[in-house]
Amino acid sequence: MKNIKHREDEKKFVLEVGDGECELLYEFSLDGKMDIQRTYTPDNLRGQGLAKVLTVFVLDFALENGLKVIPTCWYTAKVIDETPKYGALL
């Protein structure tokens, strides 16, 4: 089971895997949109689909909380493009 935590004070979501962490960083724009700026997966954890797990978790969080998203992060933009239900976030 993957452990995802929202570190609101740091404006990021973290997926803890063993002794490593993948992270998704965000800011809120002046008009209240969640600007997803970056995803990061350490080299030793890449290729396992962890960035997608984390990104989907955050996009679902945005949907559930009625947030709009600015996909500054290229990977987040890709996941939104590939998943029709996330089109409502834009």
N, CA and C atoms as a LAMMPS dump frame, in Angstrom:
ITEM: TIMESTEP
0
ITEM: NUMBER OF ATOMS
270
ITEM: BOX BOUNDS ff ff ff
-5.0000000000000000e+02 5.0000000000000000e+02
-5.0000000000000000e+02 5.0000000000000000e+02
-5.0000000000000000e+02 5.0000000000000000e+02
ITEM: ATOMS id mol type element x y z
1 1 1 N 0.842 -1.188 0
2 1 2 C 0 0 0
3 1 3 C 0.882 1.244 0
4 2 1 N 0.545 2.159 -0.866
5 2 2 C 1.312 3.387 -0.981
6 2 3 C 0.783 4.414 0.016
7 3 1 N 1.662 5.183 0.582
8 3 2 C 1.31 6.147 1.609
9 3 3 C 1.47 7.564 1.053
10 4 1 N 0.342 8.238 0.779
11 4 2 C 0.374 9.599 0.252
12 4 3 C -0.069 10.554 1.353
13 5 1 N 0.723 11.605 1.538
14 5 2 C 0.425 12.607 2.558
15 5 3 C 0.351 13.982 1.917
16 6 1 N -0.572 14.776 2.413
17 6 2 C -0.683 16.163 1.969
18 6 3 C 0.019 17.029 3.005
19 7 1 N 1.123 17.607 2.61
20 7 2 C 1.859 18.515 3.494
21 7 3 C 1.48 19.94 3.103
22 8 1 N 0.314 20.331 3.592
23 8 2 C -0.274 21.612 3.213
24 8 3 C 0.649 22.789 3.496
25 9 1 N 1.331 22.76 4.621
26 9 2 C 2.226 23.86 4.987
27 9 3 C 3.4 23.998 4.02
28 10 1 N 3.751 22.9 3.338
29 10 2 C 4.846 22.92 2.363
30 10 3 C 4.329 22.992 0.928
31 11 1 N 3.013 23.002 0.779
32 11 2 C 2.353 23.035 -0.533
33 11 3 C 2.831 21.899 -1.428
34 12 1 N 2.719 20.68 -0.869
35 12 2 C 3.075 19.519 -1.674
36 12 3 C 2.365 18.271 -1.161
37 13 1 N 2.25 17.314 -2.066
38 13 2 C 1.794 15.97 -1.745
39 13 3 C 3.004 15.065 -1.868
40 14 1 N 3.112 14.111 -0.967
41 14 2 C 4.273 13.227 -0.935
42 14 3 C 3.819 11.78 -0.922
43 15 1 N 4.427 10.98 -1.782
44 15 2 C 4.202 9.539 -1.817
45 15 3 C 5.441 8.894 -1.214
46 16 1 N 5.264 8.292 -0.06
47 16 2 C 6.384 7.66 0.632
48 16 3 C 6.514 6.216 0.17
49 17 1 N 7.711 5.862 -0.273
50 17 2 C 7.996 4.509 -0.747
51 17 3 C 9.317 4.081 -0.12
52 18 1 N 9.245 3.142 0.82
53 18 2 C 10.464 2.737 1.524
54 18 3 C 11.07 3.935 2.214
55 19 1 N 12.351 4.189 1.927
56 19 2 C 12.998 5.351 2.532
57 19 3 C 13.067 6.539 1.571
58 20 1 N 12.299 6.473 0.466
59 20 2 C 12.293 7.553 -0.518
60 20 3 C 10.934 8.229 -0.608
61 21 1 N 10.914 9.359 -1.291
62 21 2 C 9.682 10.108 -1.475
63 21 3 C 9.577 10.651 -2.892
64 22 1 N 8.385 10.507 -3.468
65 22 2 C 8.042 11.204 -4.694
66 22 3 C 7.218 12.402 -4.247
67 23 1 N 7.292 13.494 -4.985
68 23 2 C 6.533 14.651 -4.557
69 23 3 C 5.896 15.39 -5.716
70 24 1 N 4.795 16.062 -5.401
71 24 2 C 4.102 16.925 -6.332
72 24 3 C 3.954 18.272 -5.632
73 25 1 N 4.498 19.305 -6.257
74 25 2 C 4.493 20.649 -5.677
75 25 3 C 3.435 21.505 -6.345
76 26 1 N 2.78 22.343 -5.563
77 26 2 C 1.746 23.218 -6.092
78 26 3 C 1.756 24.556 -5.373
79 27 1 N 1.083 25.507 -5.974
80 27 2 C 0.796 26.825 -5.389
81 27 3 C -0.654 27.123 -5.728
82 28 1 N -1.241 28.086 -5.059
83 28 2 C -2.557 28.551 -5.459
84 28 3 C -2.4 29.891 -6.154
85 29 1 N -3.056 30.031 -7.3
86 29 2 C -3.017 31.287 -8.039
87 29 3 C -3.905 32.312 -7.334
88 30 1 N -3.809 33.556 -7.749
89 30 2 C -4.603 34.623 -7.139
90 30 3 C -6.103 34.374 -7.284
91 31 1 N -6.499 33.662 -8.341
92 31 2 C -7.925 33.382 -8.531
93 31 3 C -8.341 32.032 -7.93
94 32 1 N -7.482 31.45 -7.091
95 32 2 C -7.844 30.25 -6.336
96 32 3 C -7.64 28.921 -7.047
97 33 1 N -6.993 28.93 -8.203
98 33 2 C -6.731 27.676 -8.913
99 33 3 C -5.487 27.004 -8.347
100 34 1 N -5.506 25.676 -8.355
101 34 2 C -4.358 24.894 -7.897
102 34 3 C -3.37 24.768 -9.064
103 35 1 N -2.268 25.451 -8.949
104 35 2 C -1.238 25.431 -9.989
105 35 3 C -0.258 24.306 -9.661
106 36 1 N -0.403 23.193 -10.374
107 36 2 C 0.489 22.047 -10.152
108 36 3 C 1.759 22.312 -10.944
109 37 1 N 2.83 22.551 -10.208
110 37 2 C 4.052 23.054 -10.816
111 37 3 C 5.077 21.986 -11.169
112 38 1 N 5.106 20.905 -10.391
113 38 2 C 6.208 19.961 -10.603
114 38 3 C 5.904 18.63 -9.934
115 39 1 N 6.292 17.563 -10.6
116 39 2 C 6.345 16.25 -9.952
117 39 3 C 7.805 15.824 -9.954
118 40 1 N 8.178 15.094 -8.928
119 40 2 C 9.559 14.616 -8.855
120 40 3 C 9.572 13.195 -8.304
121 41 1 N 10.307 12.331 -8.99
122 41 2 C 10.533 10.96 -8.544
123 41 3 C 12.039 10.728 -8.513
124 42 1 N 12.594 10.294 -7.375
125 42 2 C 14.032 10.021 -7.306
126 42 3 C 14.436 8.944 -8.322
127 43 1 N 15.664 9.013 -8.773
128 43 2 C 16.167 8.067 -9.781
129 43 3 C 15.899 6.609 -9.416
130 44 1 N 16.104 6.249 -8.159
131 44 2 C 15.969 4.842 -7.77
132 44 3 C 14.505 4.367 -7.72
133 45 1 N 13.554 5.283 -7.851
134 45 2 C 12.137 4.906 -7.821
135 45 3 C 11.453 5.078 -9.176
136 46 1 N 12.177 5.546 -10.167
137 46 2 C 11.582 5.79 -11.485
138 46 3 C 11.223 4.485 -12.194
139 47 1 N 10.275 4.594 -13.107
140 47 2 C 9.872 3.448 -13.912
141 47 3 C 8.875 2.524 -13.24
142 48 1 N 8.31 2.941 -12.119
143 48 2 C 7.354 2.11 -11.392
144 48 3 C 5.933 2.665 -11.44
145 49 1 N 5.729 3.766 -12.171
146 49 2 C 4.411 4.376 -12.27
147 49 3 C 4.023 5.202 -11.053
148 50 1 N 4.994 5.543 -10.225
149 50 2 C 4.694 6.263 -8.985
150 50 3 C 4.251 7.703 -9.234
151 51 1 N 4.826 8.36 -10.231
152 51 2 C 4.416 9.726 -10.553
153 51 3 C 2.946 9.75 -10.962
154 52 1 N 2.522 8.729 -11.688
155 52 2 C 1.117 8.671 -12.106
156 52 3 C 0.21 8.434 -10.908
157 53 1 N 0.595 7.538 -10.016
158 53 2 C -0.198 7.278 -8.807
159 53 3 C -0.39 8.582 -8.026
160 54 1 N 0.682 9.322 -7.844
161 54 2 C 0.63 10.561 -7.089
162 54 3 C -0.186 11.621 -7.819
163 55 1 N 0.021 11.756 -9.108
164 55 2 C -0.702 12.75 -9.897
165 55 3 C -2.195 12.467 -9.913
166 56 1 N -2.577 11.218 -10.114
167 56 2 C -3.999 10.842 -10.106
168 56 3 C -4.617 11.122 -8.736
169 57 1 N -3.892 10.828 -7.674
170 57 2 C -4.382 11.106 -6.328
171 57 3 C -4.678 12.6 -6.167
172 58 1 N -3.755 13.446 -6.617
173 58 2 C -3.921 14.887 -6.473
174 58 3 C -5.042 15.41 -7.373
175 59 1 N -5.146 14.906 -8.588
176 59 2 C -6.232 15.333 -9.467
177 59 3 C -7.589 14.914 -8.903
178 60 1 N -7.666 13.726 -8.322
179 60 2 C -8.904 13.301 -7.66
180 60 3 C -9.206 14.195 -6.46
181 61 1 N -8.192 14.57 -5.716
182 61 2 C -8.334 15.5 -4.591
183 61 3 C -8.94 16.813 -5.098
184 62 1 N -8.424 17.322 -6.211
185 62 2 C -8.927 18.576 -6.78
186 62 3 C -10.397 18.428 -7.189
187 63 1 N -10.742 17.327 -7.831
188 63 2 C -12.13 17.081 -8.216
189 63 3 C -13.052 17.051 -6.999
190 64 1 N -12.648 16.302 -5.99
191 64 2 C -13.466 16.132 -4.786
192 64 3 C -13.654 17.435 -4.021
193 65 1 N -12.707 18.355 -4.174
194 65 2 C -12.757 19.613 -3.437
195 65 3 C -13.194 20.8 -4.303
196 66 1 N -13.667 20.511 -5.516
197 66 2 C -14.181 21.562 -6.39
198 66 3 C -13.147 22.568 -6.85
199 67 1 N -11.9 22.127 -6.957
200 67 2 C -10.821 23.021 -7.378
201 67 3 C -10.635 22.994 -8.893
202 68 1 N -10.176 24.091 -9.436
203 68 2 C -9.714 24.15 -10.821
204 68 3 C -8.194 24.024 -10.776
205 69 1 N -7.62 23.508 -11.864
206 69 2 C -6.188 23.208 -11.899
207 69 3 C -5.513 23.932 -13.061
208 70 1 N -4.316 24.41 -12.797
209 70 2 C -3.419 24.911 -13.849
210 70 3 C -2.297 23.879 -13.943
211 71 1 N -2.227 23.137 -15.05
212 71 2 C -1.196 22.093 -15.165
213 71 3 C 0.127 22.631 -15.707
214 72 1 N 0.833 23.399 -14.893
215 72 2 C 2.146 23.912 -15.29
216 72 3 C 3.12 22.754 -15.516
217 73 1 N 3.024 21.725 -14.698
218 73 2 C 3.852 20.526 -14.832
219 73 3 C 3.442 19.764 -16.094
220 74 1 N 4.403 19.462 -16.937
221 74 2 C 4.103 18.772 -18.2
222 74 3 C 3.477 17.407 -17.946
223 75 1 N 3.914 16.725 -16.912
224 75 2 C 3.379 15.383 -16.657
225 75 3 C 1.917 15.453 -16.224
226 76 1 N 1.586 16.43 -15.404
227 76 2 C 0.194 16.61 -14.995
228 76 3 C -0.664 16.922 -16.211
229 77 1 N -0.175 17.776 -17.1
230 77 2 C -0.909 18.105 -18.333
231 77 3 C -1.161 16.849 -19.159
232 78 1 N -0.18 15.968 -19.229
233 78 2 C -0.31 14.716 -19.984
234 78 3 C -1.398 13.83 -19.374
235 79 1 N -1.393 13.67 -18.059
236 79 2 C -2.4 12.835 -17.4
237 79 3 C -3.799 13.412 -17.618
238 80 1 N -3.934 14.735 -17.54
239 80 2 C -5.236 15.371 -17.785
240 80 3 C -5.686 15.108 -19.217
241 81 1 N -4.783 15.264 -20.177
242 81 2 C -5.106 15.026 -21.586
243 81 3 C -5.543 13.591 -21.844
244 82 1 N -4.949 12.643 -21.132
245 82 2 C -5.232 11.221 -21.355
246 82 3 C -6.455 10.711 -20.586
247 83 1 N -6.991 11.513 -19.674
248 83 2 C -8.071 11.055 -18.803
249 83 3 C -9.244 12.028 -18.89
250 84 1 N -10.291 11.673 -19.65
251 84 2 C -11.404 12.601 -19.888
252 84 3 C -12.032 13.226 -18.632
253 85 1 N -12.133 12.466 -17.559
254 85 2 C -12.803 13.023 -16.363
255 85 3 C -12.057 14.218 -15.781
256 86 1 N -10.77 14.347 -16.065
257 86 2 C -9.988 15.454 -15.528
258 86 3 C -10.122 16.736 -16.354
259 87 1 N -10.76 16.649 -17.512
260 87 2 C -10.985 17.835 -18.337
261 87 3 C -11.787 18.896 -17.587
262 88 1 N -12.635 18.476 -16.666
263 88 2 C -13.458 19.394 -15.882
264 88 3 C -12.622 20.265 -14.936
265 89 1 N -11.388 19.869 -14.718
266 89 2 C -10.519 20.617 -13.799
267 89 3 C -9.94 21.874 -14.433
268 90 1 N -9.953 21.932 -15.76
269 90 2 C -9.319 23.067 -16.463
270 90 3 C -10.232 24.283 -16.524
